[in-house]
Structures are given as structure tokens and as C-alpha cells.
């Protein structure tokens, strides 16, 4: 089954569950759903308390690279809208599969294909909106990555998604 079929199935199941739940319920501590961007796949979040959480995603990058990340988050509510939270945190990202990197060395520019395991540290910034009287939240985040292996470098993950808290 292709990743796009899995993602569509998760979306359909999430929507059906939300509609069948009557729409008025409190959110649980553990949520799962999907993320589009880098990576595209399954997203999850465990709420430790009102101000702290652990989240992550597992999926594929746009360039056929398997990706996974896990972050520890701090959440704050600096906006007048009580359902909108700002989150920031630290985490780790792993990836493997085909990837093409651009290198510039002494004026020469070239592309290098790699299939090595990659590892990096992430810093995350994002927004989460908890939909009132529903088990859903939507999120948008940006995460600079400091690649540590196979070679040092930097990257940027950007993603948006939805999670359901059964």
C-alpha cells in the first residue's frame, strides 16, 4: 500500500470518528493524525500536562526518503484566543533512503546522491489550534535541523497537520 493511500485512510477514519462522536467531548492525552510537509505521514502527540508534550511524526520526505522525528515541547498561550497555543522545543530527526544533496566546493557545484542514515537535532517552533468541543487539533510548525551525520549541515522541516484525541 502506498503512503498516499495510508494517509487518505487515516484522514477518512479521523473524520468519520469525529463526526460519529457527536462533536462535544474533551480531548484525551494522546492524539494521532497526519502531517503534510517534511515529512508527510503519521503524526502523534502525548500531552504530559497543559504546558508540556512529546510529539513526533513518521513518514516520507518529498524525495523518497524515510523520515522520523521526536520532540519535547513547551507550550504557551500568549494569544487572546484561548484555544491557540504557541509551542517550541527540542528533538531529534532520523532519515534514510535516497536523497540528493547540493554541494559547492571551491567554486565547483555538483549534486551528490546519498543513501546513508542521517541524524540531526531539531529546534521546533509552531502553533496548535484546539478545535472547541471536538477531539481535534490542527497544527503548523517549522523546525530547523542541525544535521550531525553523515555530514554536518543544516535543513528545515515545515509541516501542517491534524490530530484526533480519542
Backbone as a chain_set.jsonl record, in Angstrom:
{"seq": "XXXXXXXXXXXXXXXXXXXXXXXXXXXXXXXXXXXXXXXXXXXXXXXXXXXXXXXXXXXXXXXXXXXXXXXXXXXXXXXXXXXXXXXXXXXXXXXXXXXXXXXXXXXXXXXXXXXXXXXXXXXXXXXXXXXXXXXXXXXXXXXXXXXXXXXXXXXXXXXXXXXXXX", "coords": {"N": [[0.856, -1.179, 0.0], [0.634, 2.185, -0.861], [2.1, 5.236, 0.474], [0.424, 7.459, 0.136], [-2.12, 6.31, 0.002], [-2.353, 5.279, 2.562], [-2.285, 7.643, 4.056], [-4.664, 8.898, 3.124], [-6.52, 7.052, 4.098], [-6.192, 7.335, 6.863], [-7.03, 9.991, 7.203], [-9.736, 9.781, 6.388], [-10.74, 7.939, 8.314], [-10.302, 9.439, 10.648], [-11.984, 11.68, 10.258], [-14.505, 10.4, 10.083], [-14.633, 9.273, 12.651], [-14.606, 11.602, 14.241], [-17.022, 12.788, 13.409], [-18.873, 10.856, 14.22], [-18.65, 10.962, 16.938], [-20.263, 12.827, 18.039], [-19.339, 15.361, 18.368], [-19.078, 16.878, 20.72], [-16.912, 16.716, 23.098], [-14.305, 16.11, 25.459], [-10.78, 16.445, 24.944], [-8.448, 13.756, 24.81], [-5.295, 12.613, 26.235], [-3.478, 11.511, 24.412], [-2.901, 11.905, 21.014], [-3.368, 11.281, 17.494], [-2.723, 11.502, 13.994], [-2.293, 13.082, 10.897], [0.396, 14.495, 8.973], [1.424, 16.945, 6.66], [4.042, 17.785, 4.554], [7.338, 18.074, 5.476], [8.304, 15.575, 7.342], [5.846, 13.797, 5.27], [3.189, 12.088, 6.52], [2.336, 10.049, 9.301], [1.351, 11.624, 12.27], [1.805, 12.271, 15.783], [0.967, 13.002, 19.234], [1.643, 13.362, 22.658], [0.24, 14.597, 25.483], [1.749, 15.733, 28.239], [1.16, 17.48, 30.309], [-0.682, 20.574, 30.755], [1.214, 22.375, 29.808], [3.383, 21.006, 28.705], [4.592, 18.601, 26.316], [5.108, 15.66, 24.271], [5.921, 15.055, 20.975], [5.727, 13.726, 17.606], [6.585, 12.399, 14.347], [6.24, 10.164, 11.58], [7.186, 9.199, 8.43], [7.458, 10.018, 4.934], [9.78, 11.942, 3.059], [9.535, 14.483, 0.486], [11.332, 13.514, -1.389], [11.548, 10.701, -1.581], [12.632, 9.737, 0.821], [12.779, 8.091, 3.851], [11.539, 9.287, 6.905], [11.718, 10.285, 10.353], [10.819, 11.833, 13.392], [11.152, 13.063, 16.777], [10.056, 15.128, 19.384], [10.474, 17.181, 22.305], [8.199, 19.295, 23.799], [7.441, 22.638, 24.844], [4.654, 24.478, 25.786], [2.866, 27.478, 25.319], [0.45, 30.073, 25.962], [0.043, 32.731, 24.586], [-1.809, 34.299, 23.264], [-4.949, 36.05, 22.764], [-6.95, 34.353, 21.983], [-8.003, 31.538, 23.458], [-7.759, 28.888, 22.643], [-5.611, 28.685, 21.011], [-2.31, 27.802, 20.857], [1.158, 28.44, 21.308], [4.0, 26.644, 20.475], [7.225, 25.344, 21.312], [10.376, 23.695, 21.074], [12.771, 20.987, 21.533], [14.408, 18.38, 19.723], [14.987, 15.268, 17.948], [15.905, 14.01, 14.731], [15.662, 11.444, 12.266], [16.697, 9.824, 9.295], [16.544, 7.9, 6.259], [17.321, 6.461, 3.076], [16.921, 7.282, -0.43], [18.456, 10.334, -1.295], [19.18, 13.584, -2.507], [21.758, 15.811, -2.488], [22.987, 19.142, -2.586], [26.155, 20.389, -3.267], [28.773, 22.721, -2.85], [32.004, 23.323, -3.687], [34.957, 24.948, -3.526], [34.242, 26.668, -5.612], [33.262, 24.877, -7.478], [30.236, 23.315, -8.347], [27.986, 20.77, -7.547], [25.8, 17.869, -7.592], [25.087, 15.361, -5.226], [24.245, 12.044, -4.718], [22.804, 10.241, -2.058], [22.472, 7.46, 0.154], [22.663, 7.033, 2.8], [22.257, 6.624, 6.379], [20.862, 9.265, 8.155], [21.164, 11.709, 10.741], [19.983, 14.171, 12.988], [19.697, 17.157, 15.049], [16.816, 18.883, 16.19], [15.161, 22.035, 16.365], [12.133, 23.309, 17.342], [9.383, 25.325, 16.314], [6.06, 26.418, 16.564], [2.452, 26.493, 15.969], [-0.563, 25.531, 17.549], [-3.917, 24.803, 17.183], [-6.636, 24.082, 19.075], [-9.605, 22.64, 18.36], [-12.638, 23.842, 19.457], [-14.895, 22.007, 21.529], [-14.466, 19.535, 20.304], [-12.647, 16.538, 19.378], [-10.316, 17.249, 18.049], [-7.227, 18.732, 16.891], [-5.4, 21.211, 15.057], [-2.303, 21.883, 13.464], [0.68, 23.791, 12.822], [4.021, 23.887, 11.972], [7.524, 24.717, 12.168], [10.818, 23.645, 11.781], [14.09, 24.066, 12.228], [16.867, 22.04, 11.35], [19.804, 20.646, 12.558], [22.069, 18.956, 11.013], [23.898, 16.156, 11.875], [25.052, 13.776, 11.057], [25.208, 11.956, 7.971], [27.108, 13.841, 7.237], [27.981, 17.09, 8.423], [25.58, 19.732, 8.517], [22.766, 21.838, 7.617], [19.18, 21.966, 7.757], [15.662, 22.307, 6.983], [12.55, 21.662, 8.298], [9.155, 21.833, 7.487], [5.797, 21.729, 8.314], [2.278, 20.854, 8.308], [-0.705, 19.835, 9.91], [-3.235, 17.58, 11.237], [-4.659, 16.262, 14.215], [-6.322, 13.674, 16.065], [-7.823, 13.144, 19.193], [-8.707, 10.512, 20.775]], "CA": [[0.0, 0.0, 0.0], [1.435, 3.401, -0.969], [1.961, 6.191, 1.575], [-0.724, 8.33, -0.106], [-3.316, 5.554, 0.359], [-2.383, 5.217, 4.024], [-2.653, 8.981, 4.526], [-6.092, 9.087, 2.844], [-7.275, 6.193, 5.013], [-6.147, 7.953, 8.19], [-7.895, 11.168, 7.147], [-11.122, 9.333, 6.35], [-11.086, 7.384, 9.621], [-10.338, 10.536, 11.626], [-13.195, 12.466, 10.025], [-15.648, 9.578, 10.474], [-14.638, 9.169, 14.112], [-15.003, 12.9, 14.784], [-18.438, 13.003, 13.155], [-19.679, 9.911, 14.996], [-18.508, 11.192, 18.37], [-21.225, 13.828, 18.474], [-18.721, 16.677, 18.286], [-18.892, 17.546, 22.003], [-16.179, 15.86, 24.013], [-12.992, 16.6, 25.861], [-9.675, 15.764, 24.295], [-7.619, 12.881, 25.621], [-3.884, 12.997, 26.323], [-2.732, 11.032, 23.258], [-3.553, 12.147, 19.741], [-2.672, 10.836, 16.296], [-3.336, 12.006, 12.773], [-1.383, 13.126, 9.761], [1.166, 15.717, 8.729], [1.841, 17.17, 5.285], [5.241, 18.618, 4.502], [8.588, 17.329, 5.641], [7.845, 14.534, 6.43], [4.413, 13.584, 5.071], [2.887, 10.775, 7.08], [1.561, 9.945, 10.529], [1.799, 12.497, 13.354], [1.243, 11.936, 17.081], [1.33, 13.909, 20.323], [1.248, 12.956, 24.0], [0.213, 15.76, 26.365], [2.185, 15.423, 29.596], [0.277, 18.359, 31.084], [-1.149, 21.721, 29.975], [2.332, 23.155, 29.285], [4.446, 20.178, 28.143], [4.137, 17.483, 25.492], [6.066, 14.986, 23.4], [5.265, 14.768, 19.703], [6.591, 13.164, 16.592], [5.995, 12.022, 13.063], [6.947, 9.148, 10.826], [6.662, 9.264, 7.074], [8.397, 10.138, 3.837], [10.029, 13.28, 2.546], [9.158, 14.55, -0.939], [12.356, 12.93, -2.257], [11.631, 9.262, -1.321], [13.478, 9.483, 1.982], [12.033, 7.771, 5.064], [11.862, 10.269, 7.945], [11.081, 10.161, 11.65], [11.339, 12.76, 14.391], [10.523, 13.109, 18.097], [10.379, 16.409, 20.016], [9.915, 17.566, 23.6], [7.628, 20.622, 23.57], [6.887, 23.535, 25.848], [3.524, 25.17, 25.177], [2.423, 28.693, 25.997], [-0.814, 30.599, 25.433], [0.217, 34.187, 24.615], [-2.806, 34.964, 22.434], [-6.268, 36.212, 23.37], [-7.697, 33.141, 21.653], [-7.568, 30.539, 24.436], [-7.544, 27.586, 22.018], [-4.419, 28.774, 20.173], [-1.085, 27.681, 21.646], [2.468, 28.532, 20.679], [4.869, 25.615, 21.048], [8.631, 25.35, 20.93], [11.008, 22.554, 21.706], [13.991, 20.366, 21.033], [14.18, 16.991, 19.38], [15.923, 14.571, 17.079], [15.344, 13.526, 13.466], [16.397, 10.374, 11.611], [16.232, 9.59, 7.94], [17.35, 7.059, 5.381], [16.744, 6.299, 1.746], [17.557, 8.112, -1.454], [18.421, 11.783, -1.108], [20.11, 14.312, -3.357], [22.264, 16.99, -1.801], [23.736, 20.083, -3.406], [27.408, 20.773, -2.64], [29.619, 23.686, -3.537], [33.351, 23.158, -3.155], [35.976, 25.726, -4.246], [33.677, 27.192, -6.845], [32.596, 23.821, -8.238], [28.928, 22.961, -7.789], [27.532, 19.484, -8.052], [24.814, 17.149, -6.808], [25.558, 14.074, -4.743], [23.166, 11.163, -4.252], [23.195, 9.552, -0.838], [21.514, 6.522, 0.738], [23.148, 6.788, 4.145], [21.439, 7.005, 7.52], [21.133, 10.638, 8.584], [20.713, 12.042, 12.086], [20.132, 15.588, 13.281], [18.983, 17.755, 16.18], [15.791, 19.818, 15.72], [14.536, 23.044, 17.228], [10.786, 23.398, 16.786], [8.503, 26.456, 16.601], [4.807, 26.161, 15.88], [1.158, 26.887, 16.518], [-1.564, 24.477, 17.613], [-5.269, 25.282, 17.478], [-7.535, 23.041, 19.546], [-10.95, 22.963, 17.898], [-13.537, 23.755, 20.616], [-15.935, 20.971, 21.592], [-14.168, 18.432, 19.389], [-11.414, 15.832, 19.738], [-9.315, 17.54, 17.019], [-6.421, 19.946, 16.832], [-4.646, 21.424, 13.824], [-1.024, 22.474, 13.831], [1.621, 24.266, 11.816], [5.314, 24.023, 12.642], [8.76, 24.882, 11.417], [11.887, 23.096, 12.608], [15.45, 23.994, 11.696], [17.576, 20.818, 11.724], [21.259, 20.697, 12.509], [22.436, 17.606, 10.613], [25.146, 15.746, 12.507], [25.611, 12.643, 10.322], [26.562, 11.511, 7.733], [27.956, 15.023, 7.178], [27.385, 18.239, 9.104], [24.84, 20.633, 7.648], [21.508, 22.347, 8.167], [17.99, 21.717, 6.96], [14.457, 22.929, 7.52], [11.293, 20.927, 8.161], [7.932, 22.636, 7.612], [4.676, 20.806, 8.192], [0.96, 21.205, 8.811], [-1.466, 18.608, 10.048], [-4.379, 17.471, 12.131], [-4.619, 15.088, 15.085], [-7.528, 13.367, 16.8], [-7.565, 12.662, 20.543], [-9.849, 9.662, 21.129]], "C": [[0.902, 1.243, 0.0], [1.143, 4.342, 0.186], [0.746, 7.09, 1.385], [-2.039, 7.624, 0.233], [-3.47, 5.465, 1.872], [-2.835, 6.556, 4.587], [-4.135, 9.241, 4.297], [-6.951, 8.261, 3.793], [-7.318, 6.791, 6.411], [-7.056, 9.168, 8.235], [-9.359, 10.755, 7.199], [-11.554, 8.78, 7.703], [-11.193, 8.466, 10.684], [-11.613, 11.358, 11.49], [-14.435, 11.678, 10.448], [-15.753, 9.451, 11.99], [-15.122, 10.473, 14.743], [-16.496, 13.155, 14.588], [-19.318, 12.085, 13.998], [-19.622, 10.178, 16.491], [-19.468, 12.253, 18.881], [-20.636, 15.227, 18.517], [-18.509, 17.374, 19.615], [-18.233, 16.562, 22.945], [-14.833, 16.479, 24.33], [-11.918, 15.818, 25.122], [-8.932, 14.884, 25.295], [-6.18, 13.383, 25.627], [-3.076, 12.593, 25.085], [-3.532, 11.249, 21.986], [-2.714, 11.633, 18.585], [-3.425, 11.371, 15.086], [-2.343, 11.995, 11.643], [-0.726, 14.486, 9.66], [1.506, 15.754, 7.245], [3.037, 18.096, 5.309], [6.466, 17.745, 4.566], [8.643, 16.815, 7.058], [6.339, 14.595, 6.198], [4.115, 12.178, 5.565], [2.03, 10.88, 8.324], [2.188, 10.835, 11.603], [1.136, 12.047, 14.651], [1.692, 12.962, 18.12], [0.802, 13.336, 21.635], [1.358, 14.184, 24.903], [0.592, 15.326, 27.781], [1.331, 16.201, 30.588], [-0.101, 19.529, 30.18], [-0.001, 22.464, 29.262], [3.436, 22.34, 28.611], [3.861, 19.01, 27.362], [5.331, 16.858, 24.779], [5.317, 14.702, 22.107], [6.254, 14.198, 18.715], [5.834, 12.864, 15.321], [6.876, 10.961, 12.427], [6.34, 9.151, 9.418], [7.767, 9.36, 6.049], [8.564, 11.598, 3.463], [9.625, 13.297, 1.08], [10.147, 13.858, -1.872], [12.602, 11.46, -1.941], [12.562, 8.913, -0.169], [12.577, 9.219, 3.18], [12.488, 8.718, 6.164], [11.098, 9.979, 9.221], [11.67, 11.229, 12.561], [10.512, 12.678, 15.67], [10.996, 14.392, 18.762], [9.775, 16.498, 21.415], [9.459, 19.012, 23.454], [7.262, 21.339, 24.865], [5.785, 24.309, 25.135], [3.186, 26.399, 26.01], [1.177, 29.203, 25.287], [-0.764, 32.135, 25.455], [-0.857, 34.973, 23.862], [-4.12, 35.104, 23.187], [-7.151, 34.999, 23.108], [-7.184, 32.004, 22.537], [-7.293, 29.162, 23.844], [-6.301, 27.556, 21.127], [-3.178, 28.779, 21.058], [0.138, 27.845, 20.751], [3.316, 27.427, 21.304], [6.279, 25.738, 20.492], [9.295, 24.185, 21.644], [12.263, 22.094, 21.013], [13.704, 18.907, 20.715], [15.269, 16.433, 18.497], [15.185, 14.083, 15.841], [16.275, 12.47, 12.882], [15.847, 10.225, 10.2], [17.131, 8.615, 7.204], [16.586, 6.846, 4.087], [17.462, 7.198, 0.771], [17.415, 9.591, -1.112], [19.456, 12.407, -2.036], [20.486, 15.6, -2.642], [23.057, 17.84, -2.779], [24.981, 20.49, -2.635], [28.101, 21.816, -3.498], [31.001, 23.6, -2.89], [34.337, 23.902, -4.055], [35.473, 26.206, -5.604], [32.986, 26.155, -7.713], [31.279, 23.482, -7.544], [28.476, 21.649, -8.403], [26.513, 18.866, -7.097], [25.386, 15.789, -6.43], [24.354, 13.275, -4.256], [23.671, 10.381, -3.056], [22.091, 8.598, -0.404], [21.939, 6.166, 2.158], [22.102, 7.177, 5.189], [21.843, 8.403, 7.95], [20.532, 10.861, 9.955], [20.932, 13.524, 12.313], [19.356, 16.001, 14.517], [18.034, 18.808, 15.627], [15.477, 20.845, 16.8], [13.203, 23.378, 16.577], [10.089, 24.668, 17.24], [7.192, 26.187, 15.884], [3.593, 26.684, 16.605], [0.242, 25.673, 16.493], [-2.898, 25.105, 17.968], [-6.121, 24.07, 17.85], [-8.95, 23.44, 19.162], [-11.922, 22.773, 19.063], [-14.599, 22.672, 20.447], [-15.722, 19.854, 20.574], [-12.89, 17.736, 19.857], [-10.258, 16.126, 18.779], [-8.469, 18.759, 17.356], [-5.739, 20.003, 15.474], [-3.359, 22.142, 14.207], [-0.226, 22.864, 12.594], [2.944, 24.429, 12.54], [6.458, 24.13, 11.653], [9.884, 24.413, 12.332], [13.221, 23.123, 11.867], [16.125, 22.723, 12.219], [19.075, 21.052, 11.555], [21.721, 19.259, 12.267], [23.817, 17.287, 11.181], [25.825, 14.604, 11.756], [24.726, 12.375, 9.106], [27.564, 12.656, 7.587], [27.236, 16.149, 7.891], [26.696, 19.149, 8.095], [23.597, 21.139, 8.348], [20.378, 22.017, 7.203], [16.808, 22.393, 7.612], [13.265, 22.025, 7.24], [10.155, 21.925, 8.329], [6.771, 21.679, 7.417], [3.392, 21.379, 8.767], [0.165, 19.91, 8.9], [-2.64, 18.727, 10.998], [-4.217, 16.195, 12.948], [-5.964, 14.926, 15.769], [-7.131, 12.756, 18.132], [-8.755, 11.831, 21.002], [-10.038, 9.524, 22.648]], "O": [[1.839, 1.322, 0.794], [0.082, 4.27, 0.806], [0.095, 7.453, 2.364], [-2.976, 8.267, 0.704], [-4.578, 5.563, 2.4], [-3.67, 6.604, 5.49], [-4.807, 9.758, 5.19], [-7.999, 8.725, 4.243], [-8.356, 6.76, 7.071], [-7.783, 9.357, 9.21], [-10.137, 11.318, 7.969], [-12.632, 9.123, 8.19], [-12.083, 8.414, 11.533], [-12.249, 11.695, 12.489], [-15.322, 12.227, 11.102], [-16.85, 9.515, 12.546], [-15.943, 10.46, 15.66], [-17.164, 13.672, 15.484], [-20.391, 12.493, 14.443], [-20.46, 9.673, 17.238], [-19.468, 12.543, 20.078], [-21.378, 16.195, 18.688], [-17.813, 18.389, 19.652], [-18.887, 15.691, 23.519], [-14.298, 17.274, 23.557], [-12.127, 14.672, 24.725], [-8.806, 15.225, 26.471], [-5.883, 14.449, 25.087], [-2.098, 13.257, 24.743], [-4.687, 10.837, 21.885], [-1.489, 11.556, 18.685], [-4.62, 11.656, 15.158], [-1.629, 11.012, 11.445], [-1.22, 15.484, 10.184], [1.833, 14.73, 6.646], [3.031, 19.097, 6.025], [6.611, 16.792, 3.8], [9.014, 17.586, 7.943], [5.638, 15.361, 6.858], [4.703, 11.203, 5.098], [1.113, 11.697, 8.394], [3.399, 10.803, 11.82], [0.031, 11.503, 14.629], [2.662, 13.691, 17.917], [-0.339, 12.882, 21.712], [2.442, 14.744, 25.067], [-0.174, 14.625, 28.442], [0.844, 15.652, 31.576], [0.133, 19.48, 28.972], [-0.221, 23.104, 28.234], [4.338, 22.918, 28.005], [2.791, 18.495, 27.688], [6.41, 17.445, 24.696], [4.207, 14.171, 22.132], [7.462, 14.188, 18.953], [4.621, 13.049, 15.228], [8.075, 10.869, 12.691], [5.121, 9.11, 9.258], [8.871, 8.854, 6.254], [7.623, 12.389, 3.537], [9.396, 12.241, 0.49], [9.828, 13.637, -3.04], [13.742, 11.003, -2.018], [13.218, 7.871, -0.205], [11.707, 10.031, 3.493], [13.687, 8.932, 6.343], [9.97, 9.487, 9.183], [12.869, 11.503, 12.513], [9.346, 12.283, 15.657], [12.183, 14.718, 18.721], [8.7, 15.956, 21.675], [10.238, 19.867, 23.034], [6.834, 20.724, 25.841], [5.97, 24.747, 23.999], [3.215, 26.364, 27.24], [0.887, 28.813, 24.155], [-1.454, 32.765, 26.257], [-0.807, 36.202, 23.832], [-4.377, 34.365, 24.137], [-8.005, 34.661, 23.927], [-6.047, 31.56, 22.376], [-6.648, 28.341, 24.496], [-5.975, 26.518, 20.553], [-3.015, 29.657, 21.906], [0.139, 27.438, 19.589], [3.349, 27.288, 22.527], [6.489, 26.176, 19.36], [8.83, 23.743, 22.694], [12.75, 22.704, 20.061], [12.863, 18.275, 21.355], [16.328, 17.035, 18.319], [13.993, 13.781, 15.893], [17.498, 12.571, 12.981], [14.667, 10.474, 9.952], [18.325, 8.515, 7.486], [15.371, 7.029, 4.019], [18.483, 7.804, 1.097], [16.349, 10.031, -0.684], [20.494, 11.805, -2.309], [19.619, 16.379, -2.244], [23.714, 17.324, -3.683], [24.886, 20.894, -1.476], [28.018, 21.786, -4.726], [31.139, 23.786, -1.681], [34.529, 23.527, -5.212], [36.187, 26.154, -6.606], [32.204, 26.511, -8.594], [31.215, 23.377, -6.319], [28.57, 21.443, -9.613], [26.383, 19.287, -5.947], [26.081, 15.151, -7.22], [23.543, 13.774, -3.476], [24.811, 9.918, -3.034], [20.908, 8.895, -0.574], [21.596, 5.093, 2.655], [21.187, 7.953, 4.915], [23.03, 8.695, 8.095], [19.507, 10.27, 10.295], [21.944, 14.08, 11.886], [18.467, 15.283, 14.976], [18.39, 19.544, 14.707], [15.524, 20.548, 17.993], [13.152, 23.694, 15.388], [10.185, 25.052, 18.405], [7.195, 25.775, 14.724], [3.684, 27.24, 17.7], [0.261, 24.884, 15.548], [-3.001, 25.852, 18.941], [-6.304, 23.154, 17.049], [-9.439, 24.481, 19.603], [-12.028, 21.672, 19.604], [-15.127, 22.461, 19.355], [-16.683, 19.295, 20.047], [-12.136, 18.297, 20.651], [-9.315, 15.339, 18.699], [-8.928, 19.692, 18.016], [-5.529, 18.979, 14.825], [-3.332, 22.916, 15.164], [-0.427, 22.346, 11.496], [2.995, 25.04, 13.608], [6.379, 23.707, 10.5], [9.903, 24.742, 13.518], [13.459, 22.302, 10.982], [15.975, 22.371, 13.39], [19.534, 21.582, 10.544], [21.761, 18.447, 13.191], [24.772, 18.041, 10.997], [27.048, 14.474, 11.81], [23.516, 12.57, 9.23], [28.759, 12.451, 7.797], [26.007, 16.158, 7.956], [27.162, 19.315, 6.968], [23.401, 20.893, 9.538], [20.588, 21.818, 6.007], [16.94, 22.99, 8.681], [13.002, 21.665, 6.093], [10.196, 22.77, 9.224], [6.759, 20.902, 6.462], [3.419, 22.279, 9.607], [0.331, 19.005, 8.082], [-2.984, 19.804, 11.484], [-3.713, 15.185, 12.457], [-6.664, 15.906, 16.025], [-6.209, 11.942, 18.197], [-9.711, 12.373, 21.557], [-10.958, 8.839, 23.095]]}, "num_chains": 1, "name": "protein.A"}
